[in-house]
């Protein structure tokens, strides 16, 4: 299935776009998505502890992704 | 009452106070985060703030809910900027009103510290000689 990944900050600059389409297996976990993204964009491995959010919530590594989900890659946050 | 907003326009500090002041409160504690003009000796031209707005507001709501559980506070307001901010400009306002000051101070401190850890907002420092995404302070 094809999913659209939202990205921000340093990761958005690495992806080159706020929205990135990527083909993933029908059953994909957050961890396997991260592995896929890291093979496509090796530079994100240098970003310590980035997270994935599904539908506005931080997701654990074993969470499964659905095509209808809003998926976002979250580099370390730094508001304030 | 509580209000959380991500704004791309200048923050109005007096308007924030007016929103949360109440006759039931004995005081307001406020944290105003502003843009510093240098980092480790390098001159900062401006900061660029970026937010994942829908999630940021939800994460702010969680912090506010927790603060209401932990302390007897009356009203909480969080306004956070996005976009380009020059040194001296206001990036964030946290305002808490409470019957007594201890709760207001403690809740305000908790909110800004937790916001920095959990709310999806990022900032890039633009120097005269380069730029860098700011990493969280340990």
Backbone of each chain as ProteinMPNN parsed JSONL, in Angstrom:
{"seq_chain_A": "XXXXXXXXXXXXXXXXXXXXXXXXXXXXXXXXXXXXXXXXXXXXXXXXXXXXXXXXXXXXXXXXXXXXXXXXXXXXXXXX", "coords_chain_A": {"N_chain_A": [[0.846, -1.197, 0.0], [0.287, 2.332, -0.513], [1.534, 4.963, 1.387], [1.258, 8.228, 2.854], [3.688, 10.263, 4.225], [4.076, 12.608, 6.744], [6.393, 15.159, 7.458], [8.705, 16.958, 9.568], [10.765, 19.778, 10.527], [14.203, 19.016, 10.934], [14.041, 16.522, 9.716], [12.175, 16.89, 7.698], [13.674, 18.495, 6.037], [15.594, 16.671, 5.208], [14.038, 14.768, 3.859], [13.134, 16.426, 1.909], [10.669, 17.442, 1.426], [7.433, 18.318, 2.771], [5.423, 16.435, 2.578], [5.656, 13.031, 1.89], [5.441, 10.352, -0.286], [5.314, 6.861, 0.127], [5.894, 3.429, -0.618], [4.708, 0.725, 1.148], [4.714, -2.552, 2.767], [1.543, -4.335, 3.151], [1.068, -5.041, 5.798], [2.485, -3.235, 8.117], [4.647, -2.176, 10.632], [5.43, 0.458, 12.983], [8.157, 0.302, 13.602], [9.111, -1.169, 11.374], [8.521, 0.598, 9.344], [10.209, 2.715, 10.036], [12.683, 1.483, 9.571], [12.535, 1.139, 6.839], [12.395, 3.802, 5.967], [14.862, 4.659, 6.869], [16.574, 3.2, 5.246], [16.027, 4.322, 2.826], [16.522, 7.014, 3.258], [19.312, 7.515, 4.509], [20.437, 9.513, 6.099], [18.719, 10.161, 8.163], [19.237, 8.446, 10.185], [21.131, 9.602, 11.72], [19.743, 11.259, 13.374], [18.957, 11.567, 16.595], [16.775, 9.497, 18.386], [14.209, 9.922, 16.94], [10.643, 10.114, 16.513], [7.576, 8.371, 15.623], [4.379, 9.458, 14.762], [0.989, 8.489, 14.887], [-2.014, 9.477, 13.63], [-1.948, 11.912, 15.168], [-0.915, 11.024, 17.608], [1.801, 9.915, 19.612], [3.421, 6.967, 18.586], [4.008, 3.535, 19.432], [6.742, 1.252, 18.736], [5.7, -1.195, 17.837], [3.218, -0.653, 16.841], [0.683, -0.839, 14.327], [0.405, 0.267, 10.958], [-2.179, 1.85, 9.146], [-3.626, 2.428, 5.906], [-5.285, 4.636, 5.877], [-4.393, 6.163, 7.954], [-3.019, 9.145, 9.475], [0.261, 9.738, 9.174], [3.174, 10.699, 10.811], [6.532, 11.844, 10.943], [8.623, 12.55, 13.58], [11.065, 14.569, 14.566], [13.398, 15.123, 17.364], [11.719, 17.144, 19.706], [11.451, 20.689, 20.284], [10.269, 23.016, 21.506], [9.268, 26.259, 22.831]], "CA_chain_A": [[0.0, 0.0, 0.0], [1.034, 3.585, -0.555], [1.163, 5.857, 2.483], [1.875, 9.549, 2.815], [4.35, 10.569, 5.489], [4.289, 14.032, 7.048], [7.645, 15.308, 8.198], [8.924, 18.295, 10.119], [12.088, 20.179, 11.0], [15.395, 18.474, 10.286], [13.674, 15.368, 8.872], [11.547, 17.444, 6.495], [14.746, 18.953, 5.14], [16.241, 15.486, 4.621], [13.095, 14.202, 2.882], [13.024, 17.403, 0.822], [9.271, 17.797, 1.265], [6.615, 18.064, 3.956], [4.666, 15.203, 2.323], [6.437, 12.064, 1.124], [4.724, 9.096, -0.518], [6.199, 5.701, 0.177], [5.211, 2.136, -0.756], [5.049, -0.157, 2.271], [3.905, -3.779, 2.786], [0.217, -4.112, 3.723], [1.192, -5.053, 7.258], [3.717, -2.522, 8.431], [4.683, -1.578, 11.97], [6.212, 1.691, 13.07], [9.577, -0.066, 13.504], [9.509, -1.538, 10.01], [8.476, 1.838, 8.558], [11.451, 3.446, 10.325], [13.776, 0.791, 8.875], [12.362, 1.446, 5.411], [12.769, 5.21, 5.764], [16.31, 4.798, 7.095], [17.318, 2.682, 4.091], [15.834, 5.269, 1.735], [17.132, 8.298, 3.664], [20.247, 7.13, 5.587], [20.805, 10.629, 6.982], [17.863, 10.286, 9.364], [19.813, 7.622, 11.266], [21.916, 10.508, 12.563], [18.874, 12.05, 14.259], [18.722, 10.761, 17.794], [15.437, 9.239, 18.927], [13.013, 10.496, 16.315], [9.445, 9.327, 16.811], [6.529, 8.365, 14.615], [3.043, 9.679, 15.328], [-0.132, 8.04, 14.064], [-3.218, 10.252, 13.95], [-1.662, 12.901, 16.219], [-0.471, 10.435, 18.88], [3.069, 9.183, 19.536], [3.116, 5.542, 18.406], [5.085, 2.628, 19.832], [7.372, 0.559, 17.613], [4.931, -2.336, 17.327], [1.914, -0.213, 16.304], [0.522, -1.134, 12.902], [-0.028, 1.419, 10.168], [-3.244, 1.645, 8.154], [-3.489, 3.388, 4.808], [-6.055, 5.848, 6.174], [-3.786, 6.893, 9.071], [-2.089, 10.252, 9.244], [1.536, 9.282, 9.73], [4.139, 11.803, 10.847], [7.845, 11.556, 11.516], [8.796, 13.642, 14.546], [12.41, 14.679, 15.148], [13.322, 15.585, 18.757], [10.97, 18.404, 19.751], [12.25, 21.751, 20.895], [9.487, 24.244, 21.572], [9.586, 27.195, 23.912]], "C_chain_A": [[0.88, 1.245, 0.0], [0.573, 4.465, 0.611], [1.884, 7.196, 2.305], [2.426, 9.873, 4.195], [4.515, 12.081, 5.603], [5.62, 14.148, 7.782], [7.865, 16.77, 8.573], [10.403, 18.524, 10.405], [13.211, 19.546, 10.201], [15.038, 17.308, 9.363], [12.973, 15.844, 7.596], [12.621, 17.902, 5.508], [15.464, 17.777, 4.483], [15.337, 14.861, 3.552], [12.93, 15.139, 1.675], [11.606, 17.906, 0.603], [8.508, 17.548, 2.558], [5.815, 16.76, 3.811], [5.496, 14.27, 1.449], [5.605, 10.798, 0.957], [5.709, 7.944, -0.514], [5.358, 4.421, 0.097], [5.662, 1.237, 0.392], [4.226, -1.45, 2.158], [2.568, -3.528, 3.487], [0.215, -4.185, 5.248], [2.547, -4.45, 7.618], [3.609, -1.946, 9.841], [5.502, -0.29, 11.907], [7.703, 1.375, 12.93], [9.981, -0.422, 12.08], [9.431, -0.328, 9.077], [9.766, 2.642, 8.77], [12.63, 2.814, 9.581], [13.74, 1.112, 7.382], [12.813, 2.876, 5.103], [14.284, 5.392, 5.91], [17.123, 4.235, 5.936], [17.182, 3.641, 2.91], [16.53, 6.608, 2.006], [18.114, 8.047, 4.811], [20.573, 8.266, 6.549], [19.916, 10.722, 8.221], [18.355, 9.386, 10.503], [20.619, 8.488, 12.227], [21.067, 11.324, 13.525], [18.456, 11.186, 15.442], [17.234, 10.682, 18.112], [14.31, 10.036, 18.256], [11.839, 9.551, 16.528], [8.532, 9.3, 15.591], [5.208, 8.605, 15.34], [2.012, 9.152, 14.347], [-1.369, 8.788, 14.542], [-3.02, 11.135, 15.186], [-1.249, 12.314, 17.563], [0.868, 9.743, 18.668], [2.758, 7.683, 19.495], [4.304, 4.699, 18.847], [5.564, 1.848, 18.608], [6.54, -0.552, 17.025], [3.532, -1.934, 16.832], [1.863, -0.467, 14.8], [-0.07, 0.077, 12.187], [-1.137, 1.02, 9.2], [-3.135, 2.737, 7.094], [-4.2, 4.714, 5.122], [-5.435, 6.682, 7.3], [-3.043, 8.131, 8.601], [-0.789, 9.898, 9.967], [2.533, 10.434, 9.675], [5.439, 11.346, 11.486], [8.271, 12.788, 12.316], [10.248, 13.657, 15.041], [12.306, 15.209, 16.586], [12.708, 16.991, 18.84], [11.742, 19.444, 20.554], [11.477, 23.07, 20.925], [9.972, 25.159, 22.684], [10.563, 28.255, 23.475]], "O_chain_A": [[2.03, 1.228, 0.438], [-0.623, 4.684, 0.798], [2.952, 7.282, 1.7], [1.724, 9.771, 5.2], [5.02, 12.741, 4.696], [5.933, 13.32, 8.637], [7.292, 17.683, 7.978], [11.186, 17.58, 10.509], [13.192, 19.532, 8.971], [15.678, 17.131, 8.327], [13.163, 15.257, 6.531], [12.487, 17.719, 4.298], [15.894, 17.874, 3.334], [15.803, 14.474, 2.48], [12.626, 14.696, 0.568], [11.361, 18.705, -0.301], [8.878, 16.681, 3.349], [5.563, 16.068, 4.797], [5.982, 14.671, 0.392], [5.12, 10.235, 1.938], [6.798, 8.038, -1.078], [4.268, 4.338, 0.663], [6.858, 1.016, 0.583], [3.167, -1.454, 1.53], [2.46, -2.624, 4.315], [-0.544, -3.477, 5.909], [3.597, -5.07, 7.447], [2.614, -1.315, 10.196], [6.169, 0.0, 10.914], [8.43, 2.082, 12.231], [11.055, -0.035, 11.62], [10.198, -0.241, 8.119], [10.341, 3.177, 7.821], [13.472, 3.52, 9.028], [14.775, 1.326, 6.751], [13.513, 3.128, 4.122], [14.904, 6.167, 5.181], [18.223, 4.713, 5.656], [18.095, 3.766, 2.094], [17.055, 7.246, 1.093], [17.794, 8.331, 5.965], [20.947, 8.015, 7.694], [20.322, 11.304, 9.227], [17.937, 9.547, 11.65], [20.771, 8.151, 13.402], [21.602, 12.009, 14.397], [17.71, 10.217, 15.304], [16.532, 11.692, 18.104], [13.552, 10.737, 18.927], [12.018, 8.345, 16.7], [8.686, 10.088, 14.658], [4.952, 8.027, 16.396], [2.135, 9.337, 13.136], [-1.723, 8.733, 15.72], [-3.819, 11.105, 16.121], [-1.233, 13.031, 18.564], [1.06, 9.059, 17.662], [1.938, 7.19, 20.269], [5.457, 5.088, 18.664], [4.884, 1.792, 17.583], [6.651, -0.837, 15.832], [2.748, -2.8, 16.444], [2.863, -0.329, 14.096], [-0.912, 0.799, 12.721], [-1.052, -0.005, 8.524], [-2.62, 3.825, 7.352], [-3.764, 5.778, 4.683], [-5.899, 7.789, 7.574], [-2.51, 8.176, 7.492], [-0.747, 9.777, 11.191], [2.717, 11.064, 8.634], [5.445, 10.567, 12.44], [8.279, 13.909, 11.807], [10.616, 12.821, 15.866], [11.247, 15.691, 16.988], [13.129, 17.905, 18.131], [12.578, 19.109, 21.393], [11.953, 24.098, 20.442], [10.947, 24.871, 23.378], [10.933, 29.119, 24.27]]}, "seq_chain_B": "XXXXXXXXXXXXXXXXXXXXXXXXXXXXXXXXXXXXXXXXXXXXXXXXXXXXXXXXXXXXXXXXXXXXXXXXXXXXXXXXXXXXXXXXXXXXXXXXXXXXXXXXXXXXXXXXXXXXXXXXXXXXXXXXXXXXXXXXXX", "coords_chain_B": {"N_chain_B": [[-11.133, 27.299, 32.927], [-9.424, 26.966, 29.868], [-6.964, 27.636, 27.336], [-5.419, 26.885, 24.339], [-3.166, 27.698, 21.849], [-1.675, 27.791, 18.602], [0.105, 30.159, 16.943], [0.646, 32.314, 14.142], [1.109, 34.916, 14.223], [2.201, 37.946, 15.992], [2.46, 37.514, 19.571], [0.206, 38.602, 22.036], [0.757, 39.851, 25.0], [-0.631, 41.21, 27.044], [-3.257, 40.664, 26.308], [-3.321, 37.956, 26.801], [-3.152, 37.892, 29.596], [-5.534, 39.205, 30.216], [-7.352, 37.275, 29.414], [-7.174, 35.218, 31.316], [-7.34, 36.249, 33.839], [-9.127, 36.441, 36.926], [-11.755, 37.055, 39.303], [-11.777, 35.124, 41.237], [-9.229, 34.344, 41.505], [-6.033, 34.67, 43.103], [-3.763, 35.429, 42.008], [-1.538, 35.577, 39.118], [0.669, 33.56, 37.355], [3.257, 33.79, 35.039], [5.0, 32.618, 32.226], [7.195, 33.863, 29.895], [8.583, 33.189, 26.961], [11.35, 34.235, 25.143], [13.165, 35.275, 22.194], [16.59, 34.744, 22.079], [19.606, 36.596, 21.437], [22.014, 35.377, 20.901], [23.876, 32.294, 20.641], [26.041, 30.262, 22.239], [28.11, 32.117, 21.723], [27.685, 32.7, 19.049], [26.119, 34.9, 16.785], [22.666, 35.288, 16.622], [20.511, 35.598, 13.939], [17.784, 35.205, 13.352], [15.039, 33.103, 14.512], [13.442, 30.186, 13.266], [10.353, 28.923, 13.668], [8.504, 25.925, 13.739], [5.569, 23.945, 13.648], [3.71, 20.963, 14.325], [0.679, 21.307, 13.973], [-1.971, 20.242, 14.655], [-1.378, 18.04, 16.254], [0.234, 19.248, 18.153], [-1.51, 20.912, 19.57], [-3.131, 18.985, 20.734], [-1.266, 17.657, 22.382], [-0.602, 19.752, 24.06], [-3.054, 20.036, 25.341], [-3.098, 17.686, 26.849], [-1.075, 18.223, 28.696], [-2.136, 20.405, 30.016], [-4.477, 19.268, 31.118], [-3.284, 17.511, 32.921], [-1.988, 19.319, 34.591], [-4.173, 20.602, 35.762], [-5.103, 18.47, 37.252], [-3.039, 18.073, 39.056], [-2.626, 20.46, 40.5], [-4.344, 23.038, 42.359], [-5.478, 25.052, 40.302], [-6.87, 27.847, 38.447], [-7.266, 28.964, 35.776], [-5.727, 28.303, 32.603], [-3.457, 29.235, 30.112], [-1.935, 28.731, 26.975], [0.031, 30.044, 24.533], [1.689, 29.709, 21.503], [4.195, 30.595, 19.206], [4.644, 30.353, 15.603], [6.741, 30.453, 12.672], [8.933, 33.124, 11.519], [11.028, 34.56, 13.896], [12.475, 37.343, 15.434], [15.379, 38.288, 17.46], [14.435, 39.068, 20.799], [11.729, 38.947, 20.314], [8.543, 37.468, 21.264], [8.178, 34.063, 21.866], [6.726, 32.147, 23.204], [3.959, 32.009, 25.448], [3.016, 31.195, 28.646], [0.447, 31.107, 30.867], [-0.909, 31.144, 34.074], [-3.566, 31.144, 36.307], [-4.456, 31.234, 39.741], [-5.899, 30.535, 43.003], [-4.026, 30.726, 44.988], [-0.495, 31.49, 45.18], [1.507, 29.438, 45.131], [0.539, 27.181, 43.75], [0.152, 28.275, 41.226], [2.77, 29.033, 40.431], [4.054, 26.49, 40.47], [2.546, 24.971, 38.622], [2.903, 26.443, 36.277], [5.65, 26.219, 35.805], [5.817, 23.445, 35.478], [4.301, 23.162, 33.13], [5.76, 24.56, 31.078], [8.174, 23.128, 31.13], [7.338, 20.527, 30.451], [6.127, 20.964, 27.995], [8.343, 21.55, 26.394], [9.386, 19.035, 26.164], [7.456, 17.325, 25.021], [5.674, 18.479, 23.134], [5.059, 18.77, 19.689], [6.96, 20.854, 18.318], [9.355, 22.774, 16.608], [12.54, 24.444, 16.275], [14.658, 26.428, 14.278], [17.836, 27.777, 14.381], [19.022, 30.625, 12.874], [22.014, 31.775, 11.925], [24.529, 34.35, 11.368], [26.389, 33.056, 9.904], [25.435, 30.573, 9.002], [23.089, 27.83, 9.666], [21.014, 25.983, 11.992], [19.164, 23.265, 13.271], [17.666, 23.335, 16.418], [18.697, 21.326, 19.103], [17.121, 19.443, 21.708], [17.54, 20.586, 25.084], [19.41, 18.759, 27.497]], "CA_chain_B": [[-10.977, 27.715, 31.532], [-8.083, 26.859, 29.328], [-6.891, 27.987, 25.915], [-4.136, 26.542, 23.732], [-3.162, 28.157, 20.454], [-0.455, 27.967, 17.836], [-0.197, 31.384, 16.195], [1.714, 32.785, 13.252], [1.155, 36.379, 14.382], [2.8, 38.291, 17.288], [1.682, 37.2, 20.76], [-0.197, 39.788, 22.778], [0.889, 39.427, 26.393], [-1.735, 41.773, 27.844], [-4.491, 39.935, 25.972], [-3.23, 36.662, 27.497], [-3.498, 38.154, 30.998], [-6.971, 39.527, 30.276], [-8.14, 36.043, 29.225], [-7.185, 34.274, 32.441], [-7.525, 36.917, 35.137], [-10.491, 36.233, 37.42], [-11.909, 37.5, 40.699], [-11.539, 34.001, 42.151], [-7.792, 34.085, 41.575], [-5.241, 35.61, 43.892], [-2.564, 35.808, 41.264], [-1.24, 34.959, 37.825], [2.087, 33.341, 37.084], [3.373, 33.784, 33.592], [6.317, 32.436, 31.632], [7.273, 34.425, 28.546], [9.823, 32.76, 26.309], [11.713, 35.196, 24.097], [14.288, 34.861, 21.342], [17.89, 35.253, 22.521], [20.349, 37.055, 20.252], [23.251, 34.631, 20.643], [24.006, 30.944, 21.167], [27.465, 29.889, 22.333], [28.977, 33.111, 21.09], [27.311, 32.995, 17.658], [25.023, 35.866, 16.717], [21.447, 34.744, 16.021], [19.755, 36.564, 13.131], [16.397, 34.937, 13.721], [14.655, 31.706, 14.687], [12.288, 29.753, 12.477], [9.568, 27.947, 14.425], [7.613, 25.075, 12.936], [4.77, 23.1, 14.542], [2.711, 20.013, 13.804], [-0.315, 22.036, 14.76], [-3.066, 19.453, 15.232], [-0.845, 17.222, 17.34], [0.758, 20.14, 19.189], [-2.617, 21.355, 20.422], [-3.54, 17.824, 21.55], [-0.261, 17.432, 23.427], [-0.774, 20.836, 25.039], [-4.259, 19.719, 26.125], [-2.725, 16.664, 27.842], [-0.291, 18.881, 29.751], [-3.069, 21.244, 30.778], [-5.319, 18.36, 31.912], [-2.453, 17.005, 34.004], [-1.759, 20.429, 35.531], [-5.411, 20.792, 36.543], [-5.196, 17.366, 38.216], [-1.98, 18.134, 40.061], [-2.625, 21.687, 41.314], [-5.612, 23.785, 42.369], [-5.35, 26.268, 39.5], [-8.153, 28.261, 37.896], [-7.245, 29.094, 34.315], [-4.415, 28.09, 31.988], [-3.368, 29.64, 28.706], [-0.661, 28.515, 26.287], [0.107, 30.525, 23.156], [3.028, 29.464, 20.962], [4.39, 31.142, 17.865], [5.365, 29.706, 14.513], [7.246, 31.422, 11.713], [10.25, 33.73, 11.742], [11.049, 35.472, 15.049], [13.752, 38.038, 15.628], [15.748, 38.413, 18.873], [13.574, 39.941, 21.584], [10.307, 38.655, 20.107], [7.978, 36.471, 22.172], [7.929, 32.78, 21.205], [5.714, 31.377, 23.937], [3.39, 32.549, 26.687], [2.268, 30.265, 29.506], [-0.126, 31.914, 31.941], [-1.712, 30.321, 34.986], [-4.132, 31.859, 37.45], [-4.831, 30.335, 40.837], [-6.272, 31.232, 44.223], [-2.789, 30.966, 45.752], [0.628, 31.559, 44.244], [2.307, 28.218, 45.014], [-0.014, 26.343, 42.678], [0.38, 28.946, 39.938], [4.194, 28.889, 40.094], [4.396, 25.086, 40.192], [1.888, 24.536, 37.389], [3.515, 27.144, 35.153], [6.955, 25.581, 35.589], [5.542, 22.104, 34.931], [3.782, 23.267, 31.757], [6.816, 24.908, 30.122], [9.156, 22.037, 31.062], [6.756, 19.389, 29.735], [5.934, 21.407, 26.602], [9.617, 21.419, 25.682], [9.701, 17.612, 25.954], [6.451, 16.496, 24.341], [4.832, 19.13, 22.12], [5.811, 18.77, 18.431], [7.344, 22.181, 17.815], [10.802, 22.775, 16.356], [13.055, 25.757, 15.907], [15.955, 26.471, 13.62], [18.568, 29.015, 14.605], [19.706, 31.123, 11.681], [23.134, 32.627, 12.323], [25.081, 35.083, 10.229], [27.265, 32.179, 9.115], [24.905, 29.207, 8.872], [21.835, 27.577, 10.378], [21.037, 24.725, 12.722], [17.979, 22.906, 14.065], [18.052, 23.304, 17.828], [18.422, 20.06, 19.777], [16.591, 19.685, 23.047], [18.494, 20.611, 26.189], [19.251, 17.575, 28.339]], "C_chain_B": [[-9.554, 27.414, 31.088], [-8.106, 27.157, 27.841], [-5.485, 27.665, 25.409], [-4.171, 26.939, 22.277], [-1.755, 28.146, 19.889], [-0.74, 29.139, 16.896], [0.975, 31.795, 15.314], [1.861, 34.305, 13.309], [1.688, 36.716, 15.784], [1.874, 38.002, 18.475], [1.423, 38.481, 21.541], [-0.268, 39.433, 24.263], [-0.258, 39.948, 27.248], [-3.04, 41.018, 27.571], [-4.511, 38.568, 26.657], [-3.639, 36.828, 28.963], [-5.008, 38.379, 31.125], [-7.84, 38.271, 30.17], [-8.238, 35.219, 30.497], [-7.387, 34.929, 33.806], [-8.96, 36.671, 35.613], [-10.572, 36.645, 38.878], [-11.669, 36.368, 41.699], [-10.047, 33.729, 42.345], [-7.098, 35.138, 42.434], [-3.978, 36.024, 43.166], [-2.429, 35.061, 39.955], [0.265, 34.75, 37.766], [2.23, 33.153, 35.587], [4.812, 33.505, 33.199], [6.267, 32.978, 30.21], [8.614, 34.025, 27.965], [10.127, 33.7, 25.159], [12.955, 34.712, 23.346], [15.575, 35.56, 21.799], [18.75, 35.576, 21.292], [21.67, 36.33, 20.024], [23.174, 33.239, 21.256], [25.477, 30.576, 21.099], [28.35, 30.838, 21.524], [28.633, 33.434, 19.644], [26.093, 33.913, 17.654], [23.833, 35.254, 15.969], [20.742, 35.844, 15.228], [18.262, 36.422, 13.424], [16.195, 33.447, 13.971], [13.477, 31.415, 13.768], [11.581, 28.641, 13.246], [8.607, 27.215, 13.501], [6.842, 24.181, 13.908], [3.95, 22.103, 13.734], [1.444, 20.376, 14.568], [-1.365, 21.161, 15.428], [-2.569, 18.636, 16.415], [-0.344, 18.096, 18.488], [-0.363, 20.57, 20.137], [-3.108, 20.198, 21.3], [-2.557, 17.559, 22.677], [-0.341, 18.524, 24.495], [-1.975, 20.55, 25.936], [-3.943, 18.676, 27.203], [-1.977, 17.295, 29.015], [-1.218, 19.691, 30.652], [-3.965, 20.372, 31.67], [-4.556, 17.868, 33.144], [-2.222, 18.101, 35.062], [-2.999, 20.678, 36.391], [-5.571, 19.684, 37.586], [-4.231, 17.561, 39.378], [-2.098, 19.334, 40.999], [-3.985, 22.374, 41.27], [-5.453, 25.117, 41.631], [-6.675, 26.568, 38.805], [-8.172, 28.217, 36.363], [-5.827, 28.9, 33.8], [-4.477, 28.513, 30.532], [-1.969, 29.311, 28.173], [-0.797, 29.072, 24.871], [1.535, 30.315, 22.672], [3.103, 29.945, 19.527], [4.925, 30.111, 16.877], [5.884, 30.822, 13.606], [8.589, 31.995, 12.133], [10.176, 34.742, 12.876], [12.444, 36.049, 15.23], [14.088, 38.089, 17.12], [14.854, 39.434, 19.59], [12.095, 39.655, 21.396], [9.859, 37.505, 21.006], [7.624, 35.195, 21.402], [6.817, 32.001, 21.889], [5.246, 32.15, 25.164], [2.654, 31.422, 27.393], [1.728, 31.124, 30.641], [-1.074, 31.053, 32.76], [-2.263, 31.212, 36.089], [-4.596, 30.849, 38.491], [-5.205, 31.171, 42.055], [-5.017, 31.617, 45.006], [-1.574, 30.752, 44.869], [1.408, 30.259, 44.08], [1.833, 27.363, 43.845], [0.273, 26.959, 41.312], [1.831, 28.806, 39.5], [4.504, 27.458, 39.668], [3.799, 24.622, 38.869], [2.562, 25.169, 36.177], [4.854, 26.498, 34.785], [6.766, 24.202, 34.938], [5.137, 22.195, 33.463], [4.902, 23.595, 30.778], [7.831, 23.764, 30.008], [8.613, 20.859, 30.253], [6.541, 19.727, 28.267], [7.212, 21.198, 25.798], [9.947, 19.957, 25.369], [8.715, 16.899, 25.032], [5.715, 17.169, 23.174], [5.628, 19.277, 20.81], [5.954, 20.162, 17.81], [8.864, 22.15, 17.676], [11.24, 24.191, 16.054], [14.438, 25.612, 15.284], [16.587, 27.819, 13.923], [19.261, 29.398, 13.31], [20.748, 32.135, 12.146], [23.587, 33.431, 11.114], [25.868, 34.147, 9.313], [26.742, 30.739, 9.05], [23.591, 29.054, 9.615], [21.842, 26.17, 10.962], [19.702, 24.49, 13.417], [18.419, 22.753, 15.512], [17.717, 21.931, 18.406], [17.949, 20.362, 21.18], [17.716, 19.732, 24.068], [18.303, 19.364, 27.038], [18.579, 17.917, 29.669]], "O_chain_B": [[-8.602, 27.591, 31.848], [-9.118, 26.964, 27.167], [-4.491, 28.114, 25.978], [-5.09, 26.568, 21.547], [-0.781, 28.445, 20.579], [-1.712, 29.112, 16.142], [2.138, 31.644, 15.688], [2.628, 34.9, 12.552], [1.638, 35.869, 16.675], [0.664, 38.216, 18.397], [2.304, 39.329, 21.686], [-1.221, 38.802, 24.722], [-0.798, 39.218, 28.079], [-3.826, 40.767, 28.485], [-5.57, 38.076, 27.047], [-4.38, 36.008, 29.505], [-5.666, 37.828, 32.008], [-8.921, 38.203, 30.755], [-9.264, 34.585, 30.745], [-7.581, 34.241, 34.808], [-9.896, 36.689, 34.813], [-9.579, 36.592, 39.603], [-11.391, 36.621, 42.871], [-9.654, 32.978, 43.237], [-7.496, 36.301, 42.49], [-3.218, 36.864, 43.646], [-3.103, 34.06, 39.71], [1.041, 35.65, 38.088], [1.439, 32.458, 34.949], [5.74, 34.082, 33.766], [5.403, 32.598, 29.419], [9.66, 34.476, 28.43], [9.278, 33.941, 24.301], [13.69, 33.847, 23.822], [15.64, 36.786, 21.893], [18.641, 34.925, 20.253], [22.378, 36.627, 19.062], [22.495, 33.027, 22.261], [26.081, 30.579, 20.027], [29.213, 30.416, 20.753], [29.222, 34.345, 19.062], [25.155, 33.72, 18.428], [23.968, 34.77, 14.845], [20.413, 36.896, 15.776], [17.575, 37.403, 13.708], [17.071, 32.633, 13.679], [12.63, 32.274, 13.522], [12.134, 27.56, 13.449], [7.989, 27.802, 12.613], [7.411, 23.71, 14.892], [3.551, 22.376, 12.602], [1.165, 19.844, 15.642], [-1.63, 21.307, 16.621], [-3.237, 18.542, 17.445], [-0.478, 17.732, 19.656], [-0.184, 20.589, 21.355], [-3.459, 20.4, 22.463], [-2.963, 17.268, 23.803], [-0.17, 18.255, 25.684], [-1.926, 20.789, 27.143], [-4.447, 18.76, 28.323], [-2.21, 16.95, 30.173], [-1.102, 19.666, 31.877], [-4.186, 20.697, 32.836], [-5.094, 17.813, 34.25], [-2.259, 17.839, 36.264], [-2.894, 20.931, 37.591], [-6.105, 19.919, 38.67], [-4.551, 17.26, 40.528], [-1.715, 19.245, 42.165], [-4.693, 22.3, 40.266], [-5.313, 26.17, 42.252], [-7.497, 25.676, 38.597], [-8.986, 27.526, 35.752], [-4.854, 29.274, 34.455], [-5.424, 28.192, 29.814], [-0.961, 29.574, 28.828], [-1.644, 28.619, 24.101], [2.486, 30.7, 23.352], [2.186, 29.728, 18.735], [5.569, 29.133, 17.258], [5.511, 31.985, 13.758], [9.287, 31.438, 12.981], [9.368, 35.669, 12.836], [13.447, 35.338, 15.185], [13.197, 37.951, 17.959], [14.559, 40.507, 19.064], [11.28, 40.067, 22.221], [10.665, 36.686, 21.448], [6.878, 35.231, 20.423], [6.058, 31.282, 21.238], [6.021, 32.844, 25.823], [1.779, 30.776, 26.815], [2.503, 31.807, 31.311], [-1.92, 30.337, 32.224], [-1.515, 31.949, 36.731], [-5.063, 29.759, 38.162], [-4.877, 32.355, 42.137], [-4.95, 32.688, 45.609], [-1.6, 29.95, 43.936], [1.925, 29.994, 42.995], [2.639, 26.882, 43.048], [0.597, 26.251, 40.358], [2.105, 28.499, 38.34], [5.136, 27.233, 38.636], [4.471, 23.955, 38.083], [2.768, 24.503, 35.162], [5.147, 26.263, 33.613], [7.458, 23.847, 33.983], [5.583, 21.391, 32.644], [4.988, 22.958, 29.728], [8.297, 23.462, 28.909], [9.341, 20.262, 29.46], [6.747, 18.883, 27.395], [7.17, 20.728, 24.661], [10.692, 19.669, 24.432], [9.099, 15.962, 24.331], [5.185, 16.473, 22.308], [6.727, 19.832, 20.807], [5.197, 20.573, 16.93], [9.567, 21.578, 18.51], [10.444, 25.033, 15.637], [15.259, 24.797, 15.705], [15.964, 28.866, 13.75], [19.993, 28.602, 12.722], [20.421, 33.195, 12.681], [23.111, 33.233, 9.996], [26.003, 34.396, 8.115], [27.53, 29.793, 9.045], [23.043, 30.028, 10.132], [22.566, 25.288, 10.5], [19.166, 25.385, 14.07], [19.432, 22.113, 15.794], [16.607, 21.427, 18.232], [18.308, 21.378, 21.774], [18.714, 19.022, 23.945], [17.17, 18.948, 27.281], [18.368, 17.034, 30.499]]}, "name": "protein", "num_of_chains": 2, "seq": "XXXXXXXXXXXXXXXXXXXXXXXXXXXXXXXXXXXXXXXXXXXXXXXXXXXXXXXXXXXXXXXXXXXXXXXXXXXXXXXXXXXXXXXXXXXXXXXXXXXXXXXXXXXXXXXXXXXXXXXXXXXXXXXXXXXXXXXXXXXXXXXXXXXXXXXXXXXXXXXXXXXXXXXXXXXXXXXXXXXXXXXXXXXXXXXXXXXXXXXXXXXXXXXXXXXXXXXXXX"}
